[in-house]
Amino acid sequence: MPTDTETVPDLLTRLADPDPSVRRESAMLLGESGDGRALYPLVRALRDGDRGVMQAATDALVQIGGEAVVYNLLPLLRDEDAAVRNMSVEILQQTAAAALFLMAPLVRDKDEDVRKFAVDLLGRVGSETVVPDLIGALGDANANVRAGAAESLGKLGDGRAVADVAALLGDPEEWVVFSAIEALGNLGGPDAVGPLTKLLSGDSEEVRFAVIEALGKIADERMVGPLIDLLPGAEPVLRNTIIQTLIDLAGERLTEKLTPQTTEIFATGLLDALGDPESGPRTDVVKALGWVRDPRATLPLLRHTAGLASDNEEEWEAVVGALAAIRDRPLLEANLAREENAGLAAAKALTRIADPASVPVLREAYGRVNREVRLEIVRAVGRTKDRGQVPWLVSLLTDELGHARREAAVALGEIEDHAGAGPLLVLLDGEPYPDVRDRAVGALVRLASGEAHAEIVAGLGRLLLAPRVECRLAAVKGLSKIGGQTGLGGMLGAVRDADGKVRQAAARALRDHGAEAVDTLAAVLSDPDPEVRQAAAQSLGSIGDGRGVDPLLAAARDENLWVRCRAVESLAELGDGRAAPVLIELLDRDTGPVVIAAARALGALKASAAKEKIRSLLEHEDYDVQEAALQALERIEGAPGGGAWT
């Protein structure tokens, strides 16, 4: 904006100053003023000769905008100076929307360059009001104007133009035809499909490409038949474009639109594309082969996995999904021992199929395939849920391969036969690998929901006395997940284990046993291991029994910082006002994390007696303490900031 001492007349005077920097600054300030008196001088400044001044004038006219700017710039479209014409175009592109009624008649201007500019501009800034003018320009004598009008109508997306744009599909100039094709794709609608599909039978491959892309935008399922008809004999690039368009058009629903004959044609095109190294990404092609379920695809899909990176999860998922959908079990079984990923793909597909009839072949292949395939075979057998396979899976619990033991444990859990319980407990007792122990625990938890419940709870209880710490930890985890009163006795004993990790796990698990665990957890707050005390404090808060208040108040004075923190947080969960005096005391004598926890707890308790003490924390050197204090005051006083800064 002009300064207090510079009026618009002053700036207009300075616009004629000999110094271009003064003229440039004046133009900028006039633009900021938005004063209409600056319009004509700024238009004249477009001929200044200094690029900086001319650009400043351009920007200023854009800032002022409005009908008057558009009106005064239209004559400059015919200026002999190309720079002036270009600046006028730049300004109009940003201002013409305010005066379309002035722009629209230019599509009939005697100058073809002006007509071309007008149709292009109306496509960028126009509205439905200019559609009739653009439709009229489709019959222009100049091919560039016709093409530009078609493109602009496509951008505006008004369906009234479809028939008129379609008439250009017979234009003698090919680039006009391409513009019309693209426009019809953008306009869409059922009326655009017929004229476009007629071009699919023409001689020009380039036109067919453009039509296919346009039809893909329209996404009208009536196009399926005409596109399928183009597949036989199509050149690879055209074939791949057709296939991708069909896939994008309807996805898996595409198969509903196909007859047996067109399904075979489509499948053949897919197989050709799958085998074409130049066809680019083939994930969609692989998925589509699963949709059509053509048995011819099984071997090509297996070959496709050669060199497929193990971390290419999307492609692997597509291949396995397609193979499972095709469901050619004999061919998959015959390729289990094949190298280069094919065997693994076959095994994964058989896992999805989960047909008990495959089990004998899977078991026979187990000893002669690589590790990854062996693991997939175990998964496949488990997925069948065939109880007759429990003895074989139990035998794998002693396999030298740890991953095999892991998958066998998972499979036994899936089959849910109580005969697997005892062997899983034996595995748990001696297993060295944590992931295998975790899967064994998971399987036992599943089995515990059935008739093996008592056996499993008793077995895990015995394992709580096992010599190995890892075994006792696994037993605690299992009993915790099984829940119920049957595991309570074992947990009460486990909190007295010689190992701190076992005691900590048991203290965490006791939270699920509710009120019956309160007294034990209160005693655990005296454990020599601070991490065990933390777990006990957290569990008391989770249980929510008022009997936990006094033990937690004592723990709030624990020698360990983090035990104090957990105790304070649990007191907040319990919501008992008896905690307030101790929490207020902590605000004075403790360190950052405990002070933060205490402030939050007092806020949760809405302890009005703590307001002044909390307010003093707003001056604390620790920003986190300040934030906790502010939040606490908000909760206590029920208003943002609690009037903290007043």
ROTORRO-942051 format. One record per residue (C-alpha): residue in one letter; x, y, z. Coordinates in nm, 2 decimals. Example, Ala and Ser with C-alpha at 12.3 -4.5 7.8 and 13.67 -1.06 7.14 Angstrom:
BEGIN
   residuo     east    north       up
         A     1.23    -0.45     0.78
         S     1.37    -0.11     0.71
//
This chain:
BEGIN
   residuo     east    north       up
         M     0.00     0.00     0.00
         P     0.12     0.36    -0.06
         T     0.27     0.52     0.25
         D     0.10     0.80     0.44
         T     0.31     1.06     0.25
         E     0.26     0.90    -0.09
         T    -0.08     0.94    -0.26
         V    -0.18     0.76    -0.57
         P    -0.12     1.08    -0.78
         D     0.23     1.09    -0.64
         L     0.29     0.73    -0.75
         L     0.15     0.80    -1.09
         T     0.39     1.09    -1.12
         R     0.68     0.87    -1.02
         L     0.57     0.61    -1.27
         A     0.73     0.84    -1.53
         D     1.05     0.90    -1.34
         P     1.37     0.86    -1.54
         D     1.50     0.60    -1.29
         P     1.37     0.25    -1.37
         S     1.40     0.14    -1.01
         V     1.16     0.43    -0.91
         R     0.92     0.34    -1.19
         R     0.93    -0.03    -1.08
         E     0.86     0.05    -0.72
         S     0.57     0.28    -0.81
         A     0.41     0.01    -1.03
         M     0.43    -0.23    -0.74
         L     0.27     0.01    -0.50
         L     0.00     0.10    -0.74
         G    -0.09    -0.26    -0.77
         E    -0.11    -0.29    -0.40
         S    -0.34     0.02    -0.39
         G    -0.60    -0.14    -0.61
         D    -0.69     0.21    -0.72
         G    -0.87     0.22    -1.06
         R    -0.69     0.54    -1.15
         A    -0.37     0.34    -1.19
         L    -0.52     0.12    -1.47
         Y    -0.43     0.32    -1.78
         P    -0.08     0.43    -1.67
         L     0.00     0.06    -1.58
         V    -0.12    -0.05    -1.92
         R     0.11     0.21    -2.08
         A     0.39     0.08    -1.86
         L     0.37    -0.26    -2.03
         R     0.57    -0.08    -2.31
         D     0.82     0.08    -2.07
         G     1.12    -0.09    -2.22
         D     1.27    -0.19    -1.89
         R     1.19    -0.56    -1.81
         G     1.17    -0.50    -1.44
         V     0.91    -0.22    -1.48
         M     0.71    -0.42    -1.74
         Q     0.69    -0.72    -1.50
         A     0.59    -0.50    -1.21
         A     0.32    -0.35    -1.42
         T     0.20    -0.69    -1.52
         D     0.18    -0.81    -1.16
         A     0.01    -0.48    -1.06
         L    -0.26    -0.53    -1.33
         V    -0.32    -0.88    -1.21
         Q    -0.36    -0.75    -0.85
         I    -0.61    -0.49    -0.96
         G    -0.81    -0.73    -1.18
         G    -1.17    -0.69    -1.28
         E    -1.36    -0.62    -1.60
         A    -1.18    -0.29    -1.67
         V    -0.84    -0.46    -1.68
         V    -0.97    -0.73    -1.92
         Y    -1.14    -0.46    -2.14
         N    -0.82    -0.25    -2.17
         L    -0.60    -0.55    -2.24
         L    -0.80    -0.71    -2.53
         P    -0.67    -0.46    -2.79
         L    -0.31    -0.55    -2.69
         L    -0.36    -0.91    -2.82
         R    -0.31    -0.76    -3.16
         D    -0.01    -0.55    -3.07
         E     0.29    -0.57    -3.30
         D     0.53    -0.61    -3.01
         A     0.54    -0.98    -2.91
         A     0.65    -0.89    -2.55
         V     0.34    -0.68    -2.51
         R     0.12    -0.95    -2.65
         N     0.27    -1.21    -2.42
         M     0.23    -0.99    -2.11
         S    -0.13    -0.93    -2.20
         V    -0.19    -1.31    -2.23
         E    -0.03    -1.36    -1.89
         I    -0.25    -1.10    -1.73
         L    -0.57    -1.22    -1.90
         Q    -0.50    -1.58    -1.80
         Q    -0.53    -1.46    -1.44
         T    -0.81    -1.21    -1.47
         A    -1.04    -1.32    -1.75
         A    -1.27    -1.52    -1.53
         A    -1.41    -1.19    -1.40
         A    -1.52    -1.09    -1.75
         L    -1.60    -1.40    -1.96
         F    -1.86    -1.20    -2.15
         L    -1.58    -0.99    -2.29
         M    -1.36    -1.29    -2.38
         A    -1.62    -1.52    -2.54
         P    -1.67    -1.31    -2.86
         L    -1.30    -1.34    -2.93
         V    -1.36    -1.70    -3.05
         R    -1.50    -1.53    -3.37
         D    -1.23    -1.27    -3.41
         K    -1.09    -1.22    -3.76
         D    -0.74    -1.30    -3.63
         E    -0.69    -1.67    -3.61
         D    -0.42    -1.63    -3.34
         V    -0.66    -1.44    -3.13
         R    -0.92    -1.70    -3.18
         K    -0.68    -1.97    -3.08
         F    -0.58    -1.78    -2.76
         A    -0.95    -1.73    -2.68
         V    -1.05    -2.09    -2.70
         D    -0.75    -2.20    -2.50
         L    -0.81    -1.94    -2.23
         L    -1.18    -2.02    -2.20
         G    -1.09    -2.38    -2.14
         R    -0.87    -2.28    -1.85
         V    -1.09    -2.02    -1.68
         G    -1.43    -2.06    -1.84
         S    -1.77    -2.20    -1.71
         E    -2.08    -2.35    -1.87
         T    -2.17    -2.00    -2.00
         V    -1.90    -2.02    -2.27
         V    -1.98    -2.37    -2.39
         P    -2.20    -2.25    -2.68
         D    -1.92    -2.02    -2.80
         L    -1.66    -2.31    -2.79
         I    -1.90    -2.54    -2.97
         G    -1.93    -2.28    -3.24
         A    -1.55    -2.27    -3.27
         L    -1.54    -2.65    -3.35
         G    -1.63    -2.55    -3.70
         D    -1.35    -2.29    -3.73
         A    -1.16    -2.28    -4.06
         N    -0.84    -2.31    -3.87
         A    -0.74    -2.66    -3.76
         N    -0.56    -2.53    -3.45
         V    -0.87    -2.34    -3.34
         R    -1.09    -2.65    -3.39
         A    -0.84    -2.87    -3.19
         G    -0.81    -2.61    -2.91
         A    -1.19    -2.57    -2.89
         A    -1.23    -2.95    -2.85
         E    -0.96    -2.96    -2.58
         S    -1.12    -2.68    -2.39
         L    -1.47    -2.84    -2.40
         G    -1.31    -3.15    -2.27
         K    -1.16    -2.96    -1.98
         L    -1.50    -2.79    -1.90
         G    -1.67    -3.13    -1.90
         D    -2.01    -3.02    -2.01
         G    -2.20    -3.31    -2.17
         R    -2.38    -3.08    -2.41
         A    -2.07    -3.08    -2.62
         V    -2.04    -3.45    -2.68
         A    -2.22    -3.48    -3.01
         D    -2.04    -3.17    -3.16
         V    -1.70    -3.29    -3.05
         A    -1.77    -3.64    -3.18
         A    -1.83    -3.48    -3.52
         L    -1.46    -3.39    -3.53
         L    -1.37    -3.76    -3.52
         G    -1.40    -3.74    -3.90
         D    -1.18    -3.42    -3.93
         P    -0.93    -3.43    -4.22
         E    -0.65    -3.32    -3.99
         E    -0.53    -3.61    -3.77
         W    -0.42    -3.39    -3.48
         V    -0.77    -3.25    -3.46
         V    -0.90    -3.61    -3.44
         F    -0.67    -3.68    -3.15
         S    -0.79    -3.36    -2.97
         A    -1.15    -3.47    -3.02
         I    -1.07    -3.82    -2.89
         E    -0.90    -3.68    -2.57
         A    -1.19    -3.44    -2.52
         L    -1.45    -3.72    -2.55
         G    -1.26    -3.92    -2.29
         N    -1.27    -3.62    -2.05
         L    -1.64    -3.55    -2.13
         G    -1.74    -3.91    -2.07
         G    -2.09    -4.03    -2.06
         P    -2.27    -4.31    -2.26
         D    -2.31    -4.09    -2.57
         A    -1.93    -4.07    -2.61
         V    -1.87    -4.45    -2.62
         G    -2.03    -4.53    -2.95
         P    -1.85    -4.27    -3.17
         L    -1.52    -4.37    -3.01
         T    -1.56    -4.75    -3.05
         K    -1.62    -4.70    -3.42
         L    -1.26    -4.58    -3.45
         L    -1.13    -4.91    -3.31
         S    -1.17    -5.07    -3.64
         G    -0.97    -4.81    -3.83
         D    -0.62    -4.85    -3.99
         S    -0.43    -4.62    -3.76
         E    -0.28    -4.79    -3.46
         E    -0.20    -4.45    -3.30
         V    -0.57    -4.36    -3.32
         R    -0.67    -4.69    -3.16
         F    -0.42    -4.62    -2.88
         A    -0.58    -4.28    -2.82
         V    -0.93    -4.43    -2.83
         I    -0.84    -4.70    -2.58
         E    -0.70    -4.45    -2.34
         A    -1.01    -4.23    -2.38
         L    -1.24    -4.52    -2.32
         G    -1.04    -4.61    -2.01
         K    -1.13    -4.26    -1.87
         I    -1.50    -4.31    -1.94
         A    -1.51    -4.65    -1.77
         D    -1.82    -4.77    -1.95
         E    -1.85    -5.14    -1.92
         R    -2.01    -5.16    -2.26
         M    -1.66    -5.12    -2.40
         V    -1.55    -5.47    -2.28
         G    -1.67    -5.65    -2.59
         P    -1.51    -5.41    -2.85
         L    -1.18    -5.41    -2.66
         I    -1.17    -5.79    -2.63
         D    -1.23    -5.81    -3.01
         L    -0.90    -5.61    -3.06
         L    -0.68    -5.85    -2.87
         P    -0.63    -6.13    -3.12
         G    -0.33    -6.03    -3.34
         A    -0.27    -5.70    -3.16
         E     0.08    -5.57    -3.15
         P     0.24    -5.61    -2.80
         V     0.22    -5.24    -2.70
         L    -0.15    -5.22    -2.81
         R    -0.23    -5.55    -2.65
         N    -0.09    -5.44    -2.31
         T    -0.28    -5.11    -2.33
         I    -0.60    -5.29    -2.40
         I    -0.54    -5.54    -2.12
         Q    -0.46    -5.26    -1.87
         T    -0.77    -5.06    -1.98
         L    -0.99    -5.37    -1.93
         I    -0.85    -5.43    -1.58
         D    -0.89    -5.07    -1.48
         L    -1.24    -5.07    -1.62
         A    -1.40    -5.33    -1.40
         G    -1.14    -5.51    -1.19
         E    -1.25    -5.86    -1.08
         R    -1.60    -5.79    -1.20
         L    -1.46    -5.81    -1.55
         T    -1.52    -6.18    -1.56
         E    -1.90    -6.12    -1.52
         K    -1.89    -5.94    -1.86
         L    -1.72    -6.22    -2.04
         T    -1.85    -6.52    -2.23
         P    -1.66    -6.85    -2.24
         Q    -1.52    -6.74    -2.58
         T    -1.42    -6.39    -2.47
         T    -1.27    -6.53    -2.15
         E    -1.04    -6.75    -2.35
         I    -0.94    -6.46    -2.57
         F    -0.87    -6.24    -2.27
         A    -0.67    -6.52    -2.10
         T    -0.46    -6.57    -2.41
         G    -0.38    -6.20    -2.41
         L    -0.29    -6.21    -2.05
         L    -0.06    -6.51    -2.10
         D     0.11    -6.33    -2.39
         A     0.16    -6.02    -2.17
         L     0.29    -6.23    -1.88
         G     0.56    -6.38    -2.11
         D     0.65    -6.04    -2.26
         P     0.96    -5.90    -2.08
         E     0.88    -5.56    -2.24
         S     0.53    -5.53    -2.10
         G     0.64    -5.36    -1.78
         P     0.49    -5.43    -1.44
         R     0.28    -5.74    -1.46
         T     0.12    -5.75    -1.12
         D    -0.22    -5.66    -1.26
         V    -0.18    -5.92    -1.53
         V    -0.10    -6.19    -1.27
         K    -0.41    -6.09    -1.07
         A    -0.63    -6.11    -1.38
         L    -0.51    -6.46    -1.46
         G    -0.64    -6.55    -1.12
         W    -0.98    -6.39    -1.20
         V    -1.02    -6.59    -1.52
         R    -0.89    -6.91    -1.36
         D    -0.75    -7.05    -1.69
         P    -0.55    -7.37    -1.61
         R    -0.31    -7.28    -1.89
         A    -0.17    -7.02    -1.66
         T    -0.03    -7.24    -1.38
         L     0.31    -7.32    -1.54
         P     0.36    -6.97    -1.68
         L     0.29    -6.83    -1.33
         L     0.54    -7.06    -1.17
         R     0.80    -6.96    -1.43
         H     0.72    -6.60    -1.36
         T     0.85    -6.64    -1.00
         A     1.21    -6.71    -1.13
         G     1.42    -6.42    -1.00
         L     1.13    -6.27    -0.81
         A     1.27    -6.09    -0.51
         S     1.16    -6.22    -0.17
         D     1.07    -5.87    -0.06
         N     0.84    -5.80    -0.35
         E     0.54    -5.88    -0.14
         E     0.28    -5.74    -0.38
         E     0.39    -5.96    -0.67
         W     0.42    -6.27    -0.45
         E     0.07    -6.22    -0.32
         A    -0.06    -6.18    -0.67
         V     0.11    -6.50    -0.79
         V     0.01    -6.71    -0.50
         G    -0.35    -6.57    -0.51
         A    -0.38    -6.65    -0.88
         L    -0.24    -7.00    -0.84
         A    -0.47    -7.07    -0.55
         A    -0.77    -6.94    -0.75
         I    -0.68    -7.16    -1.05
         R    -0.65    -7.46    -0.81
         D    -0.45    -7.69    -1.03
         R    -0.35    -7.92    -0.74
         P    -0.17    -8.19    -0.94
         L     0.05    -7.95    -1.13
         L     0.13    -7.76    -0.81
         E     0.22    -8.08    -0.63
         A     0.44    -8.19    -0.92
         N     0.64    -7.86    -0.89
         L     0.70    -7.86    -0.51
         A     1.07    -7.96    -0.56
         R     1.14    -7.71    -0.84
         E     1.40    -7.45    -0.77
         E     1.40    -7.08    -0.84
         N     1.10    -6.99    -0.63
         A     0.86    -7.21    -0.82
         G     0.85    -7.47    -0.55
         L     0.78    -7.21    -0.29
         A     0.50    -7.05    -0.49
         A     0.35    -7.40    -0.54
         A     0.36    -7.47    -0.17
         K     0.22    -7.13    -0.08
         A    -0.07    -7.19    -0.32
         L    -0.14    -7.53    -0.17
         T    -0.14    -7.37     0.17
         R    -0.42    -7.14     0.05
         I    -0.61    -7.42    -0.11
         A    -0.59    -7.63     0.21
         D    -0.71    -7.95     0.05
         P    -0.65    -8.26     0.27
         A    -0.61    -8.46    -0.05
         S    -0.27    -8.29    -0.10
         V    -0.13    -8.39     0.24
         P     0.03    -8.72     0.13
         V     0.22    -8.55    -0.15
         L     0.32    -8.26     0.08
         R     0.45    -8.49     0.35
         E     0.64    -8.70     0.09
         A     0.81    -8.39    -0.05
         Y     0.91    -8.25     0.29
         G     1.25    -8.43     0.30
         R     1.36    -8.33    -0.05
         V     1.28    -7.96    -0.07
         N     1.46    -7.65     0.05
         R     1.40    -7.49     0.39
         E     1.15    -7.23     0.28
         V     0.94    -7.49     0.10
         R     0.95    -7.72     0.40
         L     0.81    -7.45     0.62
         E     0.54    -7.38     0.38
         I     0.45    -7.75     0.37
         V     0.41    -7.75     0.74
         R     0.18    -7.45     0.72
         A    -0.02    -7.62     0.44
         V    -0.07    -7.93     0.65
         G    -0.19    -7.72     0.94
         R    -0.43    -7.53     0.73
         T    -0.61    -7.85     0.64
         K    -0.71    -7.89     1.01
         D    -0.68    -8.26     0.95
         R    -0.66    -8.42     1.30
         G    -0.50    -8.73     1.14
         Q    -0.18    -8.52     1.08
         V    -0.12    -8.45     1.45
         P     0.13    -8.74     1.49
         W     0.33    -8.61     1.20
         L     0.33    -8.26     1.32
         V     0.43    -8.38     1.67
         S     0.72    -8.55     1.52
         L     0.84    -8.22     1.37
         L     0.86    -8.07     1.72
         T     1.20    -8.24     1.74
         D     1.31    -8.14     1.39
         E     1.66    -8.00     1.38
         L     1.53    -7.69     1.20
         G     1.40    -7.44     1.46
         H     1.17    -7.28     1.21
         A     1.01    -7.62     1.14
         R     0.95    -7.66     1.51
         R     0.79    -7.32     1.52
         E     0.56    -7.39     1.23
         A     0.47    -7.73     1.36
         A     0.36    -7.57     1.69
         V     0.15    -7.32     1.51
         A    -0.01    -7.59     1.30
         L    -0.10    -7.80     1.61
         G    -0.27    -7.49     1.75
         E    -0.47    -7.45     1.43
         I    -0.58    -7.81     1.43
         E    -0.69    -7.78     1.79
         D    -0.66    -8.15     1.88
         H    -0.59    -8.21     2.25
         A    -0.33    -8.47     2.15
         G    -0.09    -8.19     2.07
         A    -0.09    -8.05     2.43
         G     0.15    -8.28     2.59
         P     0.42    -8.26     2.32
         L     0.39    -7.88     2.31
         L     0.45    -7.87     2.69
         V     0.76    -8.09     2.64
         L     0.88    -7.86     2.36
         L     0.84    -7.56     2.58
         D     1.05    -7.72     2.85
         G     1.36    -7.75     2.64
         E     1.32    -7.51     2.34
         P     1.62    -7.27     2.31
         Y     1.46    -7.02     2.06
         P     1.23    -6.75     2.19
         D     1.02    -6.73     1.87
         V     0.95    -7.11     1.89
         R     0.86    -7.08     2.26
         D     0.62    -6.79     2.17
         R     0.44    -7.00     1.91
         A     0.42    -7.30     2.14
         V     0.26    -7.08     2.40
         G     0.01    -6.95     2.15
         A    -0.08    -7.30     2.04
         L    -0.13    -7.41     2.40
         V    -0.35    -7.11     2.47
         R    -0.57    -7.21     2.17
         L    -0.58    -7.57     2.28
         A    -0.67    -7.46     2.64
         S    -1.01    -7.35     2.52
         G    -1.10    -7.72     2.47
         E    -1.08    -8.05     2.66
         A    -0.71    -8.01     2.71
         H    -0.76    -7.71     2.94
         A    -0.68    -7.88     3.27
         E    -0.38    -8.07     3.13
         I    -0.23    -7.75     2.99
         V    -0.29    -7.54     3.30
         A    -0.13    -7.81     3.52
         G     0.16    -7.85     3.28
         L     0.23    -7.48     3.27
         G     0.21    -7.47     3.65
         R     0.48    -7.74     3.66
         L     0.69    -7.54     3.42
         L     0.68    -7.25     3.66
         L     0.92    -7.47     3.87
         A     1.15    -7.56     3.57
         P     1.52    -7.49     3.61
         R     1.54    -7.27     3.30
         V     1.43    -6.90     3.34
         E     1.31    -6.89     2.98
         C     1.08    -7.18     3.04
         R     0.93    -7.02     3.35
         L     0.88    -6.70     3.16
         A     0.69    -6.89     2.89
         A     0.48    -7.06     3.15
         V     0.38    -6.72     3.30
         K     0.29    -6.58     2.96
         G     0.08    -6.89     2.88
         L    -0.11    -6.88     3.21
         S    -0.16    -6.51     3.18
         K    -0.32    -6.55     2.83
         I    -0.53    -6.85     2.94
         G    -0.66    -6.64     3.24
         G    -0.92    -6.76     3.48
         Q    -0.88    -6.87     3.84
         T    -0.69    -7.18     3.74
         G    -0.38    -6.99     3.68
         L    -0.40    -6.76     3.98
         G    -0.21    -7.00     4.22
         G     0.08    -7.03     3.98
         M     0.10    -6.65     3.94
         L     0.10    -6.59     4.31
         G     0.39    -6.83     4.34
         A     0.57    -6.68     4.04
         V     0.60    -6.34     4.19
         R     0.84    -6.50     4.44
         D     1.05    -6.66     4.17
         A     1.43    -6.63     4.21
         D     1.46    -6.44     3.87
         G     1.35    -6.08     3.85
         K     1.22    -6.12     3.49
         V     0.98    -6.40     3.60
         R     0.86    -6.19     3.89
         Q     0.81    -5.89     3.67
         A     0.61    -6.09     3.41
         A     0.40    -6.25     3.69
         A     0.33    -5.90     3.85
         R     0.21    -5.78     3.51
         A    -0.01    -6.09     3.46
         L    -0.18    -6.05     3.80
         R    -0.36    -5.74     3.67
         D    -0.60    -5.98     3.49
         H    -0.69    -6.15     3.82
         G    -0.85    -5.84     3.97
         A    -0.93    -5.80     4.34
         E    -0.78    -6.14     4.44
         A    -0.44    -6.02     4.34
         V    -0.44    -5.69     4.53
         D    -0.28    -5.81     4.85
         T    -0.01    -6.00     4.66
         L     0.07    -5.70     4.44
         A     0.09    -5.48     4.75
         A     0.35    -5.71     4.89
         V     0.54    -5.71     4.56
         L     0.59    -5.34     4.60
         S     0.87    -5.43     4.84
         D     1.05    -5.65     4.59
         P     1.43    -5.58     4.56
         D     1.41    -5.53     4.19
         P     1.27    -5.19     4.09
         E     1.13    -5.32     3.75
         V     0.92    -5.57     3.95
         R     0.80    -5.29     4.17
         Q     0.71    -5.08     3.87
         A     0.51    -5.37     3.72
         A     0.32    -5.42     4.05
         A     0.24    -5.05     4.07
         Q     0.10    -5.05     3.72
         S    -0.11    -5.36     3.78
         L    -0.26    -5.21     4.10
         G    -0.37    -4.91     3.90
         S    -0.52    -5.13     3.62
         I    -0.72    -5.33     3.88
         G    -0.88    -5.02     4.02
         D    -0.94    -5.15     4.37
         G    -0.93    -4.89     4.65
         R    -0.72    -5.12     4.87
         G    -0.43    -5.04     4.64
         V    -0.43    -4.67     4.75
         D    -0.22    -4.70     5.07
         P     0.04    -4.93     4.92
         L     0.07    -4.70     4.62
         L     0.11    -4.40     4.85
         A     0.40    -4.57     5.01
         A     0.54    -4.66     4.67
         A     0.52    -4.29     4.57
         R     0.81    -4.24     4.82
         D     1.01    -4.53     4.67
         E     1.39    -4.48     4.63
         N     1.36    -4.55     4.25
         L     1.24    -4.26     4.03
         W     1.04    -4.48     3.79
         V     0.87    -4.67     4.07
         R     0.75    -4.34     4.21
         C     0.63    -4.24     3.86
         R     0.43    -4.56     3.81
         A     0.28    -4.53     4.16
         V     0.17    -4.17     4.10
         E     0.02    -4.27     3.76
         S    -0.17    -4.55     3.92
         L    -0.30    -4.33     4.20
         A    -0.44    -4.11     3.92
         E    -0.62    -4.41     3.77
         L    -0.77    -4.50     4.11
         G    -0.90    -4.14     4.15
         D    -0.90    -4.15     4.53
         G    -0.88    -3.80     4.69
         R    -0.67    -3.94     4.98
         A    -0.37    -3.93     4.75
         A    -0.38    -3.55     4.71
         P    -0.16    -3.45     5.01
         V     0.12    -3.69     4.91
         L     0.10    -3.58     4.55
         I     0.12    -3.21     4.65
         E     0.42    -3.29     4.86
         L     0.59    -3.45     4.56
         L     0.55    -3.13     4.36
         D     0.81    -2.97     4.60
         R     1.06    -3.24     4.66
         D     1.08    -3.46     4.36
         T     1.24    -3.44     4.01
         G     1.09    -3.37     3.66
         P     0.92    -3.70     3.56
         V     0.76    -3.75     3.91
         V     0.65    -3.38     3.92
         I     0.49    -3.41     3.58
         A     0.31    -3.73     3.69
         A     0.20    -3.57     4.02
         A     0.07    -3.26     3.84
         R    -0.13    -3.47     3.60
         A    -0.26    -3.69     3.88
         L    -0.38    -3.38     4.08
         G    -0.55    -3.25     3.77
         A    -0.73    -3.59     3.72
         L    -0.83    -3.57     4.09
         K    -0.95    -3.21     4.04
         A    -0.76    -3.13     4.36
         S    -0.84    -2.76     4.41
         A    -0.61    -2.74     4.72
         A    -0.32    -2.79     4.48
         K    -0.40    -2.50     4.25
         E    -0.15    -2.25     4.39
         K     0.13    -2.51     4.41
         I     0.06    -2.62     4.05
         R     0.04    -2.26     3.94
         S     0.39    -2.20     4.07
         L     0.51    -2.47     3.83
         L     0.43    -2.25     3.54
         E     0.77    -2.08     3.61
         H     0.95    -2.42     3.62
         E     1.27    -2.44     3.40
         D     1.14    -2.76     3.24
         Y     0.89    -2.69     2.96
         D     0.73    -3.04     3.01
         V     0.66    -2.95     3.37
         Q     0.50    -2.62     3.26
         E     0.28    -2.80     3.01
         A     0.17    -3.06     3.27
         A     0.09    -2.78     3.51
         L    -0.12    -2.59     3.26
         Q    -0.31    -2.91     3.17
         A    -0.37    -2.98     3.54
         L    -0.51    -2.63     3.60
         E    -0.74    -2.67     3.30
         R    -0.89    -2.98     3.45
         I    -0.92    -2.84     3.80
         E    -1.08    -2.51     3.70
         G    -1.26    -2.64     3.39
         A    -1.14    -2.37     3.15
         P    -0.85    -2.35     2.90
         G    -0.54    -2.26     3.09
         G    -0.74    -2.25     3.42
         G    -0.68    -1.87     3.42
         A    -0.32    -1.97     3.46
         W    -0.17    -1.65     3.33
         T    -0.40    -1.40     3.49
//
